[in-house]
């Protein structure tokens, strides 16, 4: 089996399984530790306060929006695009339809995917610059924070380059990396697989741990009659 065949076949499944199983294990560990350290909270379990806390922070109705409106709004946009493009891009859907699962769902127009991809890249650059120039953020930033932003942006950068082979950015990239044109698809898949694999082991696991942490906070606030 060639390296390209491995990347486009087994590695994709390894990445998906690592993402799914790793996220599930991380969630189980988080809940287990939480139950040990926060026993009183679970004795006052309240679905109402749990859902209020989650929805309050999922949508633009939380204190962060008032304190950091630009960062918060860009954060919402970034996360929406980060999820929407991989899930609803037509070329990705074609791969699912050709797979053994034969899955199919609504897809967005390709020009939407283009704009959302550019938004992800632009906001990722903003996040990096913000961590560099804002002192209060810079002092708590580690090299891994920069690396994670880059890892999230890479699938979108390579995806945009690959879907615009006649563009200036693609020509510029191939002039710097001569082999890029030959392995463009492989590099794109590698970047996506890398992001999936690192999710359970890094801060990116907040995609699922957020719901548990907000639930615990909501229950505790409800028990104490605080506003969530």
MDAnalysis code that builds the backbone (N, CA, C; Angstrom):
import MDAnalysis as mda
import numpy as np

u = mda.Universe.empty(684, n_residues=228, atom_resindex=np.repeat(np.arange(228), 3), trajectory=True)
u.add_TopologyAttr("name", ["N", "CA", "C"] * 228)
u.add_TopologyAttr("resid", np.arange(1, 229))
u.add_TopologyAttr("resname", ["UNK", "UNK", "UNK", "UNK", "UNK", "UNK", "UNK", "UNK", "UNK", "UNK", "UNK", "UNK", "UNK", "UNK", "UNK", "UNK", "UNK", "UNK", "UNK", "UNK", "UNK", "UNK", "UNK", "UNK", "UNK", "UNK", "UNK", "UNK", "UNK", "UNK", "UNK", "UNK", "UNK", "UNK", "UNK", "UNK", "UNK", "UNK", "UNK", "UNK", "UNK", "UNK", "UNK", "UNK", "UNK", "UNK", "UNK", "UNK", "UNK", "UNK", "UNK", "UNK", "UNK", "UNK", "UNK", "UNK", "UNK", "UNK", "UNK", "UNK", "UNK", "UNK", "UNK", "UNK", "UNK", "UNK", "UNK", "UNK", "UNK", "UNK", "UNK", "UNK", "UNK", "UNK", "UNK", "UNK", "UNK", "UNK", "UNK", "UNK", "UNK", "UNK", "UNK", "UNK", "UNK", "UNK", "UNK", "UNK", "UNK", "UNK", "UNK", "UNK", "UNK", "UNK", "UNK", "UNK", "UNK", "UNK", "UNK", "UNK", "UNK", "UNK", "UNK", "UNK", "UNK", "UNK", "UNK", "UNK", "UNK", "UNK", "UNK", "UNK", "UNK", "UNK", "UNK", "UNK", "UNK", "UNK", "UNK", "UNK", "UNK", "UNK", "UNK", "UNK", "UNK", "UNK", "UNK", "UNK", "UNK", "UNK", "UNK", "UNK", "UNK", "UNK", "UNK", "UNK", "UNK", "UNK", "UNK", "UNK", "UNK", "UNK", "UNK", "UNK", "UNK", "UNK", "UNK", "UNK", "UNK", "UNK", "UNK", "UNK", "UNK", "UNK", "UNK", "UNK", "UNK", "UNK", "UNK", "UNK", "UNK", "UNK", "UNK", "UNK", "UNK", "UNK", "UNK", "UNK", "UNK", "UNK", "UNK", "UNK", "UNK", "UNK", "UNK", "UNK", "UNK", "UNK", "UNK", "UNK", "UNK", "UNK", "UNK", "UNK", "UNK", "UNK", "UNK", "UNK", "UNK", "UNK", "UNK", "UNK", "UNK", "UNK", "UNK", "UNK", "UNK", "UNK", "UNK", "UNK", "UNK", "UNK", "UNK", "UNK", "UNK", "UNK", "UNK", "UNK", "UNK", "UNK", "UNK", "UNK", "UNK", "UNK", "UNK", "UNK", "UNK", "UNK", "UNK", "UNK", "UNK", "UNK", "UNK", "UNK", "UNK", "UNK", "UNK", "UNK"])
u.atoms.positions = np.array([
    [0.847, -1.201, 0.000],
    [0.000, 0.000, 0.000],
    [0.879, 1.247, 0.000],
    [0.592, 2.155, -0.898],
    [1.354, 3.400, -0.965],
    [0.955, 4.323, 0.185],
    [1.798, 5.327, 0.438],
    [1.498, 6.283, 1.502],
    [0.212, 7.037, 1.193],
    [0.023, 7.410, -0.076],
    [-1.194, 8.121, -0.479],
    [-2.427, 7.271, -0.222],
    [-2.355, 5.994, -0.570],
    [-3.488, 5.087, -0.354],
    [-3.769, 4.923, 1.137],
    [-2.714, 4.874, 1.939],
    [-2.889, 4.754, 3.396],
    [-3.580, 5.985, 3.959],
    [-3.156, 7.173, 3.507],
    [-3.738, 8.420, 4.002],
    [-5.208, 8.521, 3.617],
    [-5.517, 8.178, 2.372],
    [-6.886, 8.323, 1.878],
    [-7.805, 7.181, 2.315],
    [-7.239, 6.134, 2.907],
    [-8.041, 5.006, 3.358],
    [-7.963, 4.795, 4.859],
    [-7.040, 3.932, 5.328],
    [-6.967, 3.606, 6.761],
    [-6.784, 4.804, 7.682],
    [-5.966, 5.770, 7.280],
    [-5.712, 6.906, 8.173],
    [-6.982, 7.710, 8.442],
    [-7.840, 7.827, 7.455],
    [-9.097, 8.555, 7.650],
    [-9.931, 7.885, 8.736],
    [-10.027, 6.553, 8.668],
    [-10.803, 5.819, 9.672],
    [-10.124, 5.859, 11.033],
    [-8.796, 5.788, 11.053],
    [-8.069, 5.909, 12.317],
    [-8.358, 7.261, 12.965],
    [-8.357, 8.303, 12.145],
    [-8.611, 9.647, 12.659],
    [-10.031, 9.764, 13.213],
    [-11.016, 9.258, 12.471],
    [-12.403, 9.323, 12.925],
    [-12.599, 8.531, 14.217],
    [-12.029, 7.325, 14.278],
    [-12.179, 6.492, 15.475],
    [-11.470, 7.112, 16.671],
    [-10.298, 7.675, 16.444],
    [-9.574, 8.345, 17.523],
    [-10.388, 9.515, 18.050],
    [-10.975, 10.272, 17.127],
    [-11.802, 11.421, 17.495],
    [-13.017, 10.985, 18.315],
    [-13.735, 9.977, 17.822],
    [-14.971, 9.548, 18.480],
    [-14.705, 8.837, 19.806],
    [-13.820, 7.844, 19.775],
    [-13.536, 7.068, 20.988],
    [-12.805, 7.934, 22.015],
    [-11.819, 8.713, 21.536],
    [-11.079, 9.578, 22.453],
    [-11.975, 10.610, 23.111],
    [-12.888, 11.215, 22.349],
    [-13.807, 12.206, 22.907],
    [-14.740, 11.566, 23.929],
    [-15.209, 10.345, 23.622],
    [-16.097, 9.638, 24.552],
    [-15.377, 9.317, 25.856],
    [-14.135, 8.848, 25.760],
    [-13.359, 8.531, 26.960],
    [-13.050, 9.790, 27.767],
    [-12.738, 10.859, 27.058],
    [-12.461, 12.130, 27.741],
    [-13.706, 12.608, 28.486],
    [-14.867, 12.428, 27.867],
    [-16.126, 12.830, 28.491],
    [-16.410, 11.978, 29.732],
    [-16.208, 10.675, 29.609],
    [-16.438, 9.765, 30.741],
    [-15.513, 10.108, 31.903],
    [-14.239, 10.371, 31.597],
    [-13.274, 10.728, 32.639],
    [-13.663, 12.038, 33.314],
    [-14.092, 12.996, 32.513],
    [-14.483, 14.298, 33.052],
    [-15.672, 14.150, 34.001],
    [-16.674, 13.386, 33.581],
    [-17.867, 13.194, 34.416],
    [-17.515, 12.430, 35.692],
    [-16.653, 11.414, 35.560],
    [-16.246, 10.627, 36.726],
    [-15.546, 11.491, 37.767],
    [-14.609, 12.319, 37.315],
    [-13.901, 13.209, 38.240],
    [-14.847, 14.242, 38.842],
    [-15.760, 14.723, 38.012],
    [-16.711, 15.720, 38.490],
    [-17.612, 15.144, 39.579],
    [-18.039, 13.909, 39.409],
    [-18.926, 13.276, 40.394],
    [-18.209, 13.053, 41.724],
    [-16.888, 12.854, 41.641],
    [-16.119, 12.653, 42.871],
    [-15.889, 13.954, 43.621],
    [-15.630, 15.032, 42.871],
    [-15.264, 16.302, 43.482],
    [-16.456, 17.216, 43.738],
    [-17.540, 17.007, 43.004],
    [-18.697, 17.904, 43.110],
    [-19.968, 17.125, 43.460],
    [-19.871, 16.262, 44.468],
    [-21.009, 15.414, 44.838],
    [-22.271, 16.191, 45.180],
    [-22.163, 17.313, 45.909],
    [-23.397, 18.051, 46.248],
    [-24.178, 18.509, 45.028],
    [-23.470, 18.836, 43.967],
    [-24.142, 19.327, 42.771],
    [-25.059, 18.257, 42.199],
    [-24.583, 17.026, 42.167],
    [-25.378, 15.954, 41.570],
    [-26.571, 15.555, 42.432],
    [-26.514, 15.876, 43.711],
    [-27.671, 15.614, 44.569],
    [-28.791, 16.611, 44.306],
    [-28.443, 17.743, 43.688],
    [-29.431, 18.773, 43.377],
    [-29.620, 18.903, 41.864],
    [-29.509, 17.783, 41.182],
    [-29.597, 17.784, 39.721],
    [-30.884, 18.468, 39.262],
    [-30.732, 19.375, 38.281],
    [-31.883, 20.104, 37.741],
    [-31.717, 20.250, 36.236],
    [-32.579, 19.590, 35.485],
    [-32.519, 19.680, 34.030],
    [-32.777, 21.118, 33.570],
    [-33.658, 21.814, 34.273],
    [-33.994, 23.184, 33.912],
    [-32.747, 24.072, 33.948],
    [-32.031, 24.062, 35.071],
    [-30.862, 24.925, 35.217],
    [-29.716, 24.475, 34.317],
    [-29.638, 23.193, 34.097],
    [-28.608, 22.659, 33.212],
    [-28.806, 23.197, 31.791],
    [-30.034, 23.098, 31.279],
    [-30.326, 23.560, 29.918],
    [-30.235, 25.077, 29.810],
    [-30.676, 25.792, 30.846],
    [-30.569, 27.244, 30.837],
    [-29.112, 27.682, 30.711],
    [-28.251, 27.022, 31.462],
    [-26.834, 27.371, 31.434],
    [-26.225, 27.109, 30.070],
    [-26.554, 25.958, 29.481],
    [-26.001, 25.599, 28.168],
    [-26.480, 26.573, 27.097],
    [-27.800, 26.804, 27.031],
    [-28.354, 27.666, 25.982],
    [-27.924, 29.117, 26.160],
    [-27.773, 29.540, 27.405],
    [-27.343, 30.924, 27.659],
    [-25.959, 31.160, 27.067],
    [-25.090, 30.168, 27.134],
    [-23.721, 30.335, 26.660],
    [-23.527, 29.868, 25.227],
    [-24.464, 29.089, 24.718],
    [-24.370, 28.675, 23.314],
    [-24.750, 29.802, 22.383],
    [-25.661, 30.638, 22.821],
    [-26.165, 31.714, 21.985],
    [-25.698, 33.060, 22.521],
    [-25.683, 34.080, 21.671],
    [-25.152, 35.398, 22.083],
    [-25.994, 36.076, 23.154],
    [-26.000, 35.501, 24.359],
    [-26.765, 36.103, 25.455],
    [-26.022, 35.887, 26.764],
    [-24.679, 35.971, 26.709],
    [-23.893, 35.735, 27.907],
    [-23.002, 36.936, 28.207],
    [-22.470, 37.014, 29.427],
    [-21.660, 38.181, 29.835],
    [-20.450, 38.438, 28.952],
    [-19.864, 37.394, 28.371],
    [-18.687, 37.578, 27.528],
    [-18.975, 38.479, 26.329],
    [-20.212, 38.398, 25.820],
    [-20.573, 39.220, 24.668],
    [-20.518, 40.703, 25.020],
    [-20.889, 41.014, 26.251],
    [-20.860, 42.408, 26.691],
    [-19.432, 42.867, 26.988],
    [-18.618, 41.972, 27.536],
    [-17.251, 42.338, 27.908],
    [-16.332, 42.396, 26.683],
    [-16.477, 41.423, 25.789],
    [-15.606, 41.331, 24.608],
    [-16.457, 41.094, 23.364],
    [-17.218, 42.102, 22.923],
    [-18.171, 41.892, 21.819],
    [-17.516, 41.442, 20.519],
    [-16.388, 42.047, 20.138],
    [-15.736, 41.677, 18.876],
    [-15.234, 40.245, 18.931],
    [-14.506, 39.920, 19.993],
    [-13.968, 38.570, 20.145],
    [-15.081, 37.533, 20.220],
    [-16.133, 37.843, 20.976],
    [-17.234, 36.890, 21.150],
    [-17.962, 36.629, 19.833],
    [-18.268, 37.694, 19.089],
    [-18.982, 37.541, 17.819],
    [-18.137, 36.762, 16.810],
    [-16.846, 37.110, 16.740],
    [-15.953, 36.379, 15.840],
    [-15.820, 34.925, 16.263],
    [-15.844, 34.687, 17.584],
    [-15.784, 33.313, 18.084],
    [-16.980, 32.497, 17.639],
    [-18.172, 33.093, 17.716],
    [-19.381, 32.411, 17.252],
    [-19.286, 32.101, 15.759],
    [-18.901, 33.105, 14.988],
    [-18.802, 32.933, 13.538],
    [-17.771, 31.851, 13.194],
    [-16.631, 31.890, 13.874],
    [-15.561, 30.927, 13.642],
    [-16.049, 29.501, 13.880],
    [-16.709, 29.278, 15.012],
    [-17.163, 27.921, 15.346],
    [-18.255, 27.438, 14.385],
    [-19.151, 28.332, 13.995],
    [-20.201, 27.952, 13.049],
    [-19.595, 27.510, 11.723],
    [-18.675, 28.305, 11.206],
    [-18.032, 27.972, 9.926],
    [-17.161, 26.735, 10.050],
    [-16.497, 26.590, 11.194],
    [-15.621, 25.442, 11.429],
    [-16.391, 24.132, 11.359],
    [-17.634, 24.157, 11.794],
    [-18.475, 22.958, 11.757],
    [-19.222, 22.821, 10.432],
    [-19.711, 23.932, 9.905],
    [-20.586, 23.885, 8.735],
    [-19.871, 23.407, 7.475],
    [-18.666, 23.894, 7.235],
    [-17.980, 23.545, 5.980],
    [-17.674, 22.050, 5.882],
    [-17.051, 21.435, 6.895],
    [-16.793, 19.987, 6.780],
    [-18.067, 19.156, 6.658],
    [-19.134, 19.589, 7.329],
    [-20.355, 18.787, 7.353],
    [-21.238, 18.976, 6.124],
    [-21.251, 20.182, 5.559],
    [-22.229, 20.477, 4.515],
    [-21.628, 20.876, 3.171],
    [-20.322, 20.739, 3.013],
    [-19.694, 21.018, 1.721],
    [-20.018, 19.875, 0.762],
    [-20.419, 20.195, -0.441],
    [-20.917, 19.192, -1.392],
    [-19.882, 18.129, -1.736],
    [-18.600, 18.512, -1.865],
    [-17.562, 17.532, -2.203],
    [-17.369, 16.523, -1.078],
    [-17.505, 16.966, 0.167],
    [-17.414, 16.048, 1.294],
    [-18.604, 15.097, 1.291],
    [-19.775, 15.643, 0.972],
    [-20.971, 14.811, 0.928],
    [-20.847, 13.724, -0.135],
    [-20.233, 14.057, -1.259],
    [-20.048, 13.066, -2.326],
    [-19.223, 11.880, -1.826],
    [-18.246, 12.151, -0.974],
    [-17.421, 11.078, -0.410],
    [-18.240, 10.192, 0.521],
    [-19.121, 10.802, 1.324],
    [-19.979, 10.006, 2.200],
    [-20.943, 9.151, 1.385],
    [-21.456, 9.704, 0.297],
    [-22.381, 8.948, -0.549],
    [-21.701, 7.771, -1.220],
    [-20.397, 7.913, -1.509],
    [-19.647, 6.833, -2.142],
    [-19.124, 5.816, -1.142],
    [-19.185, 6.144, 0.143],
    [-18.674, 5.247, 1.176],
    [-19.648, 4.106, 1.430],
    [-19.253, 3.183, 2.287],
    [-20.110, 2.045, 2.619],
    [-21.379, 2.462, 3.359],
    [-21.362, 3.668, 3.956],
    [-22.531, 4.115, 4.715],
    [-23.623, 4.709, 3.823],
    [-23.229, 5.233, 2.658],
    [-24.190, 5.831, 1.721],
    [-24.982, 6.965, 2.358],
    [-24.355, 7.708, 3.264],
    [-25.046, 8.789, 3.950],
    [-25.241, 9.982, 3.026],
    [-26.317, 10.714, 3.286],
    [-26.591, 11.897, 2.471],
    [-27.455, 12.869, 3.252],
    [-27.128, 14.147, 3.158],
    [-27.960, 15.187, 3.759],
    [-27.768, 16.490, 2.983],
    [-28.422, 17.534, 3.446],
    [-28.383, 18.815, 2.743],
    [-26.955, 19.325, 2.616],
    [-26.642, 19.938, 1.486],
    [-25.326, 20.553, 1.295],
    [-25.489, 22.037, 0.955],
    [-24.508, 22.816, 1.324],
    [-24.538, 24.250, 1.049],
    [-23.999, 24.535, -0.345],
    [-24.365, 25.650, -0.945],
    [-23.766, 26.053, -2.223],
    [-22.251, 26.211, -2.062],
    [-21.512, 25.896, -3.102],
    [-20.056, 25.934, -3.014],
    [-19.524, 27.329, -2.701],
    [-20.217, 28.360, -3.181],
    [-19.721, 29.718, -2.883],
    [-19.873, 30.053, -1.406],
    [-20.880, 29.461, -0.749],
    [-20.992, 29.619, 0.704],
    [-19.780, 29.004, 1.389],
    [-19.436, 27.799, 0.945],
    [-18.294, 27.103, 1.531],
    [-17.016, 27.902, 1.334],
    [-16.879, 28.534, 0.158],
    [-15.703, 29.367, -0.101],
    [-15.610, 30.517, 0.899],
    [-16.710, 31.218, 1.078],
    [-16.694, 32.367, 1.978],
    [-16.486, 31.935, 3.429],
    [-17.119, 30.857, 3.827],
    [-16.942, 30.376, 5.198],
    [-15.503, 29.923, 5.439],
    [-14.907, 29.327, 4.429],
    [-13.512, 28.905, 4.541],
    [-12.600, 30.111, 4.731],
    [-12.820, 31.139, 3.940],
    [-12.019, 32.349, 4.069],
    [-12.233, 33.015, 5.426],
    [-13.455, 32.942, 5.934],
    [-13.749, 33.505, 7.259],
    [-12.969, 32.767, 8.337],
    [-12.949, 31.436, 8.263],
    [-12.194, 30.645, 9.244],
    [-10.721, 31.046, 9.228],
    [-10.159, 31.149, 8.041],
    [-8.740, 31.511, 7.905],
    [-8.489, 32.910, 8.468],
    [-9.360, 33.863, 8.114],
    [-9.192, 35.255, 8.571],
    [-9.313, 35.359, 10.089],
    [-10.310, 34.674, 10.665],
    [-10.509, 34.749, 12.114],
    [-9.365, 34.033, 12.842],
    [-8.858, 32.945, 12.269],
    [-7.714, 32.259, 12.866],
    [-6.508, 33.193, 12.940],
    [-6.288, 33.964, 11.876],
    [-5.198, 34.950, 11.869],
    [-5.446, 36.009, 12.939],
    [-6.709, 36.439, 13.061],
    [-7.066, 37.416, 14.099],
    [-6.767, 36.862, 15.488],
    [-7.122, 35.590, 15.733],
    [-6.873, 34.981, 17.041],
    [-5.372, 34.959, 17.360],
    [-4.561, 34.642, 16.361],
    [-3.109, 34.597, 16.572],
    [-2.573, 35.994, 16.884],
    [-2.986, 36.975, 16.094],
    [-2.525, 38.349, 16.314],
    [-2.977, 38.857, 17.689],
    [-4.209, 38.528, 18.050],
    [-4.739, 38.950, 19.356],
    [-3.895, 38.383, 20.492],
    [-3.501, 37.128, 20.369],
    [-2.682, 36.508, 21.418],
    [-1.289, 37.126, 21.499],
    [-0.854, 37.712, 20.407],
    [0.473, 38.325, 20.379],
    [0.456, 39.746, 20.936],
    [-0.560, 40.521, 20.585],
    [-0.535, 41.951, 20.916],
    [-1.315, 42.329, 22.169],
    [-2.275, 41.501, 22.595],
    [-3.047, 41.811, 23.808],
    [-2.319, 41.209, 25.005],
    [-1.776, 42.037, 25.853],
    [-0.912, 41.570, 26.941],
    [-1.622, 40.604, 27.891],
    [-2.887, 40.905, 28.214],
    [-3.614, 40.049, 29.159],
    [-3.849, 38.654, 28.602],
    [-3.868, 38.534, 27.285],
    [-4.029, 37.231, 26.647],
    [-2.661, 36.591, 26.410],
    [-1.683, 37.423, 26.056],
    [-0.345, 36.908, 25.744],
    [0.286, 36.186, 26.933],
    [0.082, 36.710, 28.155],
    [0.749, 36.124, 29.313],
    [0.209, 34.740, 29.684],
    [-0.983, 34.401, 29.202],
    [-1.530, 33.070, 29.489],
    [-1.497, 32.169, 28.260],
    [-0.853, 32.642, 27.200],
    [-0.773, 31.872, 25.960],
    [0.488, 31.020, 25.948],
    [0.343, 29.773, 25.531],
    [1.470, 28.862, 25.396],
    [1.688, 28.551, 23.916],
    [2.849, 28.019, 23.549],
    [3.078, 27.657, 22.144],
    [2.006, 26.720, 21.589],
    [1.467, 25.847, 22.451],
    [0.444, 24.916, 21.976],
    [-0.829, 25.636, 21.544],
    [-1.105, 26.804, 22.138],
    [-2.284, 27.573, 21.747],
    [-2.167, 28.050, 20.297],
    [-0.994, 28.537, 19.944],
    [-0.761, 28.947, 18.560],
    [-0.852, 27.749, 17.621],
    [-0.258, 26.638, 18.067],
    [-0.239, 25.429, 17.233],
    [-1.648, 24.918, 16.970],
    [-2.513, 24.955, 17.976],
    [-3.882, 24.469, 17.811],
    [-4.670, 25.335, 16.839],
    [-4.448, 26.637, 16.876],
    [-5.121, 27.523, 15.922],
    [-4.692, 27.175, 14.504],
    [-3.394, 26.950, 14.325],
    [-2.865, 26.596, 13.004],
    [-3.425, 25.256, 12.546],
    [-3.492, 24.286, 13.455],
    [-4.026, 22.964, 13.111],
    [-5.479, 23.072, 12.665],
    [-6.262, 23.941, 13.324],
    [-7.667, 24.131, 12.935],
    [-7.783, 24.798, 11.572],
    [-6.860, 25.696, 11.276],
    [-6.939, 26.449, 10.017],
    [-6.399, 25.665, 8.828],
    [-5.469, 24.752, 9.051],
    [-4.805, 24.055, 7.940],
    [-5.771, 23.330, 6.992],
    [-6.764, 22.560, 7.499],
    [-7.678, 21.905, 6.556],
    [-8.424, 22.891, 5.671],
    [-8.695, 24.077, 6.194],
    [-9.412, 25.095, 5.421],
    [-8.468, 25.766, 4.414],
    [-7.240, 25.993, 4.817],
    [-6.261, 26.571, 3.891],
    [-6.016, 25.626, 2.725],
    [-5.732, 24.362, 3.035],
    [-5.457, 23.386, 1.972],
    [-6.706, 23.118, 1.145],
    [-7.875, 23.107, 1.795],
    [-9.115, 22.881, 1.053],
    [-9.386, 23.993, 0.064],
    [-9.160, 25.231, 0.508],
    [-9.391, 26.366, -0.394],
    [-8.396, 26.347, -1.555],
    [-7.135, 26.059, -1.270],
    [-6.126, 25.981, -2.327],
    [-6.503, 24.918, -3.362],
    [-6.946, 23.776, -2.871],
    [-7.242, 22.649, -3.767],
    [-8.473, 22.883, -4.630],
    [-9.403, 23.679, -4.152],
    [-10.610, 23.950, -4.938],
    [-10.453, 25.169, -5.842],
    [-9.285, 25.823, -5.756],
    [-9.003, 26.974, -6.617],
    [-7.603, 26.830, -7.216],
    [-7.398, 25.773, -8.013],
    [-6.058, 25.505, -8.566],
    [-5.546, 26.568, -9.530],
    [-6.445, 27.413, -10.028],
    [-6.018, 28.475, -10.940],
    [-5.767, 29.796, -10.217],
    [-5.972, 29.788, -8.897],
    [-5.832, 31.024, -8.143],
    [-4.387, 31.382, -7.845],
    [-4.182, 32.647, -7.509],
    [-2.846, 33.136, -7.193],
    [-2.259, 32.425, -5.982],
    [-3.086, 32.181, -4.964],
    [-2.607, 31.527, -3.744],
    [-2.075, 30.118, -4.048],
    [-2.787, 29.404, -4.924],
    [-2.348, 28.047, -5.279],
    [-1.024, 28.099, -6.028],
    [-0.910, 29.004, -6.985],
    [0.322, 29.128, -7.756],
    [1.488, 29.532, -6.861],
    [1.233, 30.431, -5.931],
    [2.258, 30.863, -4.988],
    [2.708, 29.697, -4.108],
    [1.740, 28.883, -3.664],
    [2.063, 27.748, -2.801],
    [2.914, 26.719, -3.536],
    [2.521, 26.394, -4.774],
    [3.271, 25.387, -5.531],
    [4.661, 25.883, -5.914],
    [4.834, 27.199, -5.997],
    [6.170, 27.721, -6.301],
    [7.104, 27.583, -5.103],
    [6.523, 27.646, -3.898],
    [7.314, 27.492, -2.680],
    [7.474, 26.019, -2.313],
    [6.382, 25.247, -2.497],
    [6.395, 23.812, -2.195],
    [6.141, 23.071, -3.509],
    [7.171, 22.745, -4.261],
    [7.014, 22.174, -5.605],
    [6.161, 20.906, -5.656],
    [6.224, 20.093, -4.600],
    [5.490, 18.831, -4.613],
    [4.028, 18.988, -4.202],
    [3.627, 20.210, -3.826],
    [2.258, 20.398, -3.326],
    [1.219, 19.989, -4.363],
    [1.408, 20.418, -5.595],
    [0.423, 20.116, -6.630],
    [0.187, 18.633, -6.804],
    [1.246, 17.834, -6.680],
    [1.124, 16.390, -6.853],
    [0.407, 15.726, -5.684],
    [0.589, 16.292, -4.497],
    [0.038, 15.661, -3.289],
    [-0.990, 16.559, -2.601],
    [-1.637, 17.434, -3.338],
    [-2.567, 18.399, -2.748],
    [-3.675, 17.723, -1.951],
    [-4.304, 16.711, -2.543],
    [-5.403, 16.019, -1.850],
    [-4.898, 15.294, -0.618],
    [-3.749, 14.640, -0.742],
    [-3.164, 13.918, 0.388],
    [-2.856, 14.865, 1.539],
    [-2.290, 16.018, 1.231],
    [-1.958, 17.002, 2.265],
    [-3.228, 17.522, 2.937],
    [-4.265, 17.738, 2.149],
    [-5.537, 18.206, 2.725],
    [-6.109, 17.160, 3.679],
    [-6.103, 15.902, 3.263],
    [-6.624, 14.831, 4.123],
    [-5.773, 14.693, 5.380],
    [-4.454, 14.799, 5.228],
    [-3.553, 14.734, 6.384],
    [-3.870, 15.832, 7.392],
    [-4.108, 17.031, 6.895],
    [-4.399, 18.149, 7.799],
    [-5.715, 17.927, 8.537],
    [-6.721, 17.407, 7.832],
    [-7.997, 17.115, 8.480],
    [-7.869, 15.994, 9.497],
    [-7.113, 14.948, 9.149],
    [-6.906, 13.829, 10.065],
    [-6.163, 14.282, 11.315],
    [-5.175, 15.150, 11.130],
    [-4.425, 15.666, 12.274],
    [-5.334, 16.393, 13.244],
    [-6.225, 17.223, 12.720],
    [-7.130, 17.959, 13.591],
    [-8.037, 17.006, 14.363],
    [-8.582, 16.006, 13.696],
    [-9.459, 15.051, 14.369],
    [-8.720, 14.289, 15.463],
    [-7.477, 13.895, 15.182],
    [-6.710, 13.079, 16.124],
    [-6.341, 13.854, 17.383],
    [-6.012, 15.140, 17.242],
    [-5.565, 15.899, 18.413],
    [-6.718, 16.383, 19.282],
    [-7.941, 16.384, 18.756],
    [-9.081, 16.926, 19.508],
    [-9.213, 16.331, 20.906],
    [-9.240, 14.997, 21.078],
    [-9.476, 14.454, 22.426],
    [-8.353, 14.719, 23.416],
    [-7.166, 15.063, 22.927],
    [-5.997, 15.170, 23.792],
    [-5.566, 16.614, 24.063],
    [-6.347, 17.572, 23.594],
    [-5.971, 18.982, 23.720],
    [-7.171, 19.815, 24.168],
    [-6.976, 21.126, 24.182],
    [-8.057, 22.049, 24.543],
    [-9.221, 21.988, 23.558],
    [-8.978, 21.411, 22.389],
    [-10.063, 21.295, 21.407],
    [-11.170, 20.359, 21.894],
    [-10.888, 19.596, 22.941],
    [-11.919, 18.712, 23.500],
    [-13.052, 19.510, 24.138],
    [-12.892, 20.845, 24.208],
    [-13.971, 21.665, 24.768],
    [-15.239, 21.557, 23.935],
    [-15.140, 21.021, 22.715],
    [-16.337, 20.880, 21.882],
    [-17.381, 20.009, 22.565],
    [-16.934, 19.085, 23.440],
    [-17.891, 18.226, 24.139],
    [-17.882, 18.466, 25.645],
    [-16.711, 18.809, 26.217],
    [-16.629, 19.037, 27.657],
    [-17.377, 20.299, 28.071],
    [-17.534, 21.223, 27.129],
    [-18.270, 22.453, 27.407],
    [-19.653, 22.149, 27.965],
    [-20.334, 21.174, 27.363],
    [-21.711, 20.886, 27.747],
    [-21.796, 20.362, 29.178],
    [-20.805, 19.552, 29.571],
    [-20.808, 19.023, 30.930],
    [-20.458, 20.112, 31.934],
    [-19.428, 20.885, 31.641],
    [-19.001, 21.936, 32.575],
    [-20.098, 22.981, 32.760],
    [-20.765, 23.370, 31.670],
    [-21.843, 24.341, 31.790],
    [-23.030, 23.749, 32.543],
    [-23.274, 22.460, 32.378],
    [-24.366, 21.801, 33.108],
    [-24.105, 21.838, 34.604],
    [-22.865, 21.507, 34.993],
    [-22.504, 21.512, 36.410],
    [-22.626, 22.914, 36.992],
    [-22.130, 23.907, 36.255],
    [-22.217, 25.293, 36.719],
    [-23.673, 25.729, 36.839],
    [-24.488, 25.357, 35.850],
    [-25.903, 25.724, 35.883],
    [-26.627, 25.130, 37.074],
    [-26.348, 23.863, 37.377],
    [-26.986, 23.203, 38.519],
    [-26.579, 23.877, 39.826],
    [-25.270, 24.192, 39.930],
    [-24.780, 24.840, 41.155],
    [-25.379, 26.236, 41.316],
    [-25.441, 26.988, 40.235],
    [-26.028, 28.327, 40.299],
    [-27.514, 28.249, 40.639],
    [-28.207, 27.293, 40.058],
    [-29.619, 27.128, 40.355],
    [-29.860, 26.771, 41.804],
    [-28.982, 25.912, 42.336],
    [-29.107, 25.522, 43.740],
    [-28.936, 26.693, 44.685],
    [-28.098, 27.628, 44.281],
    [-27.819, 28.794, 45.121],
    [-28.685, 30.007, 44.742],
    [-29.604, 29.792, 43.784],
    [-30.489, 30.874, 43.320],
    [-29.722, 32.036, 42.690],
    [-28.630, 31.708, 41.971],
    [-27.872, 32.702, 41.236],
    [-28.385, 32.728, 39.798],
    [-28.129, 33.822, 39.125],
    [-28.457, 33.903, 37.720],
    [-27.376, 33.207, 36.890],
    [-27.782, 32.399, 35.893],
    [-26.822, 31.754, 35.015],
    [-26.474, 32.656, 33.847],
])
